[in-house]
Amino acid sequence: MLALTIPAVLGLLVLSQAAVAQEGSAAKGRNPETPAARTYTTEESAALSRAAREKTEAQERVRDRRMKSIAKGICTGC
């Protein structure tokens, strides 16, 4: 059992280090001239927040509808 465990642990360590190395090289490949964040005007910011709020409210309505149908179960009332 120990003969299988040691190579497995060593293999996981090597693979995890390779994954970390790939993540680091991907970050270095970014264009340094590209700005990290875009600035928005007041109107753009309001429109984005309104759209996000509407999307969230729509998702909440769908969840509420699902929960009501689940809560009903088999019984539809007396």
N, CA and C of each residue as an Amber inpcrd file, in Angstrom:
protein
   234
   0.8340000  -1.1860000   0.0000000   0.0000000   0.0000000   0.0000000
   0.8770000   1.2470000   0.0000000   1.9220000   1.2140000   0.8010000
   2.8220000   2.3610000   0.8820000   3.5360000   2.5870000  -0.4440000
   3.7730000   1.5010000  -1.1710000   4.4460000   1.6140000  -2.4590000
   3.5810000   2.3720000  -3.4700000   2.2660000   2.3410000  -3.3360000
   1.3870000   3.0660000  -4.2310000   1.1210000   4.4930000  -3.7460000
   1.1430000   4.6680000  -2.4470000   0.8140000   5.9710000  -1.8710000
   1.8970000   7.0060000  -2.1520000   3.1450000   6.6300000  -1.9860000
   4.2560000   7.5770000  -2.1560000   4.3130000   8.1090000  -3.5890000
   4.2700000   7.2820000  -4.6280000   4.2760000   7.8420000  -5.9890000
   3.0470000   8.6990000  -6.2860000   1.9090000   8.3260000  -5.7140000
   0.7040000   9.1150000  -5.9440000   0.8470000  10.5070000  -5.3400000
   1.3590000  10.6030000  -4.1310000   1.5440000  11.8990000  -3.4750000
   2.5770000  12.7250000  -4.2280000   3.6700000  12.1040000  -4.6280000
   4.6890000  12.8320000  -5.3780000   4.1370000  13.3240000  -6.7180000
   3.3340000  12.5070000  -7.3670000   2.7310000  12.9110000  -8.6360000
   1.8020000  14.1040000  -8.4630000   1.0030000  14.1040000  -7.3990000
   0.1200000  15.2380000  -7.1300000   0.9130000  16.5110000  -6.8560000
   1.9990000  16.3900000  -6.1240000   2.8210000  17.5640000  -5.8440000
   3.4150000  18.1480000  -7.1200000   3.9070000  17.2830000  -7.9920000
   4.5100000  17.7500000  -9.2430000   3.4560000  18.4010000 -10.1310000
   2.2840000  17.7980000 -10.2380000   1.2280000  18.3570000 -11.0810000
   0.7090000  19.6830000 -10.5400000   0.6220000  19.8060000  -9.2230000
   0.1380000  21.0680000  -8.6670000   1.1470000  22.1810000  -8.9040000
   2.4140000  21.8730000  -8.8390000   3.4420000  22.8830000  -9.1070000
   3.4130000  23.3000000 -10.5730000   3.1470000  22.3670000 -11.4600000
   3.0640000  22.6990000 -12.8830000   1.8690000  23.6070000 -13.1480000
   0.7730000  23.3650000 -12.4600000  -0.4140000  24.2090000 -12.6420000
  -0.1470000  25.6300000 -12.1560000   0.5390000  25.7590000 -11.0420000
   0.8680000  27.0860000 -10.5160000   1.8110000  27.8060000 -11.4740000
   2.7530000  27.1030000 -12.0440000   3.6870000  27.7110000 -12.9820000
   2.9630000  28.1940000 -14.2360000   1.9760000  27.4430000 -14.7040000
   1.2130000  27.8600000 -15.8840000   0.3780000  29.0930000 -15.5880000
  -0.1930000  29.1830000 -14.3950000  -0.9730000  30.3600000 -14.0340000
  -0.0860000  31.5990000 -14.0100000   1.0940000  31.4710000 -13.5100000
   2.0130000  32.6010000 -13.4520000   2.4400000  33.0590000 -14.8320000
   2.6700000  32.1340000 -15.7410000   3.0760000  32.5220000 -17.0880000
   1.9260000  33.1640000 -17.8460000   0.6990000  32.7590000 -17.5660000
  -0.4570000  33.3680000 -18.2170000  -0.6220000  34.8140000 -17.7680000
  -0.3310000  35.1040000 -16.5240000  -0.4480000  36.4720000 -16.0120000
   0.6210000  37.3660000 -16.6290000   1.7670000  36.8230000 -16.9300000
   2.8390000  37.6220000 -17.5220000   2.5460000  37.9860000 -18.9680000
   1.6640000  37.2430000 -19.6240000   1.3810000  37.4640000 -21.0290000
   0.4120000  38.6100000 -21.2940000  -0.0800000  39.2720000 -20.2770000
  -1.0220000  40.3660000 -20.4680000  -0.3320000  41.5850000 -21.0590000
  -1.1040000  42.3530000 -21.7770000  -0.5920000  43.5760000 -22.3790000
  -0.5070000  44.6580000 -21.3010000   0.6780000  45.1990000 -21.0230000
   0.8010000  46.1940000 -19.9600000   0.1510000  47.5350000 -20.3120000
  -0.1220000  47.7800000 -21.5910000  -0.7100000  49.0560000 -21.9970000
  -2.2190000  49.0940000 -21.7750000  -2.8450000  47.9410000 -21.6100000
  -4.2820000  47.8750000 -21.4050000  -4.5970000  48.3060000 -19.9730000
  -5.5100000  49.2680000 -19.8130000  -5.8400000  49.6970000 -18.4580000
  -6.5670000  48.5830000 -17.7040000  -6.3480000  48.5040000 -16.3990000
  -6.9310000  47.4480000 -15.5820000  -8.4290000  47.6510000 -15.4040000
  -8.8710000  48.8930000 -15.2690000 -10.2890000  49.1470000 -15.0510000
 -10.7330000  50.3350000 -15.9010000 -11.9800000  50.2920000 -16.3010000
 -12.5410000  51.3760000 -17.1000000 -13.3310000  52.2780000 -16.1790000
 -13.2680000  53.5670000 -16.4060000 -14.0690000  54.4900000 -15.6250000
 -15.3890000  54.7180000 -16.3420000 -16.4610000  54.7890000 -15.5790000
 -17.7940000  54.9440000 -16.1350000 -18.3620000  56.3050000 -15.7520000
 -19.1840000  56.8300000 -16.6330000 -19.8730000  58.0720000 -16.3170000
 -21.0130000  57.7470000 -15.3500000 -21.6170000  58.7730000 -14.8030000
 -22.7160000  58.5790000 -13.8590000 -23.8780000  57.8550000 -14.5160000
 -24.1860000  58.2260000 -15.7520000 -25.2960000  57.6060000 -16.4560000
 -25.0170000  56.1300000 -16.7570000 -23.7860000  55.8410000 -17.1920000
 -23.4200000  54.4580000 -17.4770000 -23.4720000  53.6100000 -16.2060000
 -22.9720000  54.1660000 -15.1360000 -22.9860000  53.4430000 -13.8710000
 -24.4040000  53.1720000 -13.4070000 -25.2820000  54.1570000 -13.5360000
 -26.6780000  53.9690000 -13.1430000 -27.3490000  52.9160000 -14.0180000
 -27.0650000  52.9280000 -15.3040000 -27.6580000  51.9510000 -16.2180000
 -27.1690000  50.5390000 -15.8970000 -25.8810000  50.4140000 -15.6040000
 -25.3350000  49.0990000 -15.2550000 -25.9390000  48.5790000 -13.9600000
 -26.0720000  49.4400000 -12.9630000 -26.6310000  48.9970000 -11.6890000
 -28.1110000  48.6620000 -11.8380000 -28.8350000  49.4250000 -12.6570000
 -30.2480000  49.1450000 -12.8970000 -30.4100000  47.7860000 -13.5790000
 -29.5690000  47.5220000 -14.5750000 -29.6360000  46.2420000 -15.2830000
 -29.3120000  45.0840000 -14.3460000 -28.3190000  45.2640000 -13.4980000
 -27.9490000  44.2120000 -12.5420000 -29.0780000  43.9710000 -11.5510000
 -29.7040000  45.0480000 -11.0820000 -30.8030000  44.9180000 -10.1300000
 -31.9890000  44.1900000 -10.7720000 -32.3220000  44.5430000 -12.0190000
 -33.4270000  43.8880000 -12.7160000 -33.1530000  42.4010000 -12.9310000
 -31.9160000  42.0850000 -13.2700000 -31.5400000  40.6910000 -13.4680000
 -31.6750000  39.9180000 -12.1550000 -31.1970000  40.5120000 -11.0680000
 -31.2710000  39.8650000  -9.7580000 -32.7210000  39.6680000  -9.3260000
 -33.5580000  40.6770000  -9.5630000 -34.9650000  40.5640000  -9.1990000
 -35.6660000  39.4800000 -10.0170000 -35.3220000  39.3510000 -11.2910000
 -35.9050000  38.3110000 -12.1350000 -35.5020000  36.9250000 -11.6340000
 -34.2240000  36.7750000 -11.2620000 -33.7620000  35.4970000 -10.7290000
 -34.4690000  35.1720000  -9.4190000 -34.6900000  36.1800000  -8.5910000
 -35.3740000  35.9770000  -7.3180000 -36.8260000  35.5470000  -7.5400000
 -37.4930000  36.1420000  -8.5410000 -38.8710000  35.7330000  -8.8530000
 -38.9270000  34.2730000  -9.2990000 -37.9470000  33.8640000 -10.1140000
 -37.9000000  32.4750000 -10.5720000 -37.6830000  31.5430000  -9.3940000
 -36.7550000  31.9070000  -8.4930000 -36.5020000  31.0770000  -7.3070000
 -37.7480000  30.9880000  -6.4260000 -38.4270000  32.0960000  -6.2440000
 -39.6420000  32.0970000  -5.4270000 -40.7050000  31.1840000  -6.0280000
 -40.8740000  31.2500000  -7.3580000 -41.8470000  30.3990000  -8.0310000
 -41.4960000  28.9250000  -7.8390000 -40.2170000  28.5920000  -7.9610000
 -39.7820000  27.2080000  -7.7770000 -40.0220000  26.7470000  -6.3400000
 -39.6830000  27.5940000  -5.3870000 -39.8530000  27.2210000  -3.9850000
 -41.3250000  27.0310000  -3.6430000 -42.2100000  27.8580000  -4.2100000
 -43.6410000  27.6940000  -3.9550000 -44.1410000  26.3760000  -4.5170000
 -43.6460000  26.0170000  -5.7100000 -44.0950000  24.7540000  -6.3000000
 -43.5420000  23.5610000  -5.5260000 -42.3370000  23.6780000  -4.9990000
 -41.7520000  22.6060000  -4.2000000 -42.4700000  22.5000000  -2.8640000
 -42.7760000  23.6400000  -2.2610000 -43.4150000  23.6570000  -0.9530000
 -44.8320000  23.0780000  -1.0170000 -45.4880000  23.2280000  -2.1560000
 -46.8300000  22.6600000  -2.2970000 -46.8000000  21.1560000  -2.1840000
 -45.8290000  20.5570000  -2.8390000 -45.7200000  19.1020000  -2.8290000
 -46.9050000  18.4710000  -3.5240000 -47.3860000  17.3800000  -2.9790000
 -48.4860000  16.6400000  -3.5820000 -49.8290000  17.2530000  -3.1830000
 -49.8960000  17.7060000  -1.9580000 -51.1490000  18.2170000  -1.4340000
 -51.4670000  19.5680000  -2.0630000 -52.6850000  19.7180000  -2.5860000
 -53.0920000  20.9900000  -3.1750000 -54.0820000  21.7300000  -2.2950000
 -54.3140000  21.2370000  -1.1190000 -55.2390000  21.8800000  -0.1900000
 -56.4350000  21.0100000   0.0870000 -57.1470000  21.3320000   1.1490000
 -58.3090000  20.5260000   1.5600000 -59.5810000  21.1140000   0.9930000
